């Protein structure tokens, strides 16, 4: 059973176990050790977001990789989906992203991609973890010419940007006015350049990373904060990215927030109409709003549901042959273009749809009726199985019995943080708030931090 890897790699407080340079060094060696099987000299690509601890972890990982006889290809600050793309494009044996996504600056994380651009399988992550636990990674100590090299790729950002432009055949955005909130993260430099080169007028916010301001009251976690700027600048649309650029939330021309459910629904409907929605299927998670399911039923779109996490979405997309999937949080995957959720690619696909249909951004908000939904996050000190807490189970069952068929209850632990999430949907705001608070209270009493 994995102890280091969560649903999205390894994550934690930077310079505190497990997110230390000591662990990163061993992790780099372990990755090189596992990849050495059948390879005389593996290539491992590394990119990062701009948080202050990323340089520290990059140095340790890189040292571990080359000390075990693999070459380390460094691409600098780049969004997570850029690492996924370049890992495959540059024929690397693995890609590593140093980022804690939407978390605060003092957290950081390490996640892996395989040579095909998909996240590493649970089995391979378990092998890497086992190599660390058994100190097997310390076996490799090459000398002389067999020590690995550091290779810096100066045009990595340009290569990724060209890929994004080609995904929409260098679409002309002349006459469009776009506001970008880069969350002081990995999209801070590349996003304004990308949309400007396609001809759009760009208004850019939060694109001055200093290592400590990533995600700070900005980006995809706070899209409601750019409504005034949208109206002030008379922008046609706003895109809010998270720290590592793999998710996006949209704000329309009126300043209204459009989350991942609406984005996926708008894309699914258009792709169905144009014959691009393979198998007439879309993949979403248990957190997707009930209104999405109803809208799909009405339009004849098949829905496949997974647990929370974009890796589970992509796994199910592969299983059922879907080309579109994603999460309410804004991870959207277009298999016709990429193996990973990609905020900028999603933005381009949306702009293409709006241009083809000659509709404003606000039209996306009419694609489904959103049911009232409340999400509470309870800080916890441990994560025992929920079924082992009778008082919590009773509160959950009571809520289910009250809502019957007119709502949903989802209670789960975060895969990346010490939190338990309580999500309830229903027809009455007051009722679902009271029920969610009741469940959250029982969780807090038992395991609250």
Secondary structure, 3 states (H helix, E strand, C coil): CCCCCECCEEEEECCCCCCCHHHHHHHHHHHHHHHCCCCCCCEEEEEECCCCCHHHHHHHHHHHHHHCCCEEEEEEECCHHHHHHHHHHCCCCEEEEECCCCCCCCEEEEEEEECCCCECCHHHHHHHHHHHHCCHHHHCCCCHHHCCCEEECCCHHHHHHHHHHHHCCCCCCCCCEEEEECCCCCCCCHHHHHHHHCCCEEEEECCCCCCCCCCCCCHHHCHHHHHHHHHHCCCCEEEEECCCCCCEEEECCCCCEECHHHHHHHHHHHHHHHCCCHHHEEEEECCCCHHHHHHHHHHCCEEEEECCCHHHHHHHHHHHCCCEEECCCCCEEECCCCCCCCHHHHHHHHHHHHHHHCCCHHHHHHCCCCCEEEEEEEEECCCCCHHHCHHHHHHHHHHHHHHHHHCEEEEEECCCCCEEEEEEEECCHHHHHHHHHHHHHHHHHHHEC
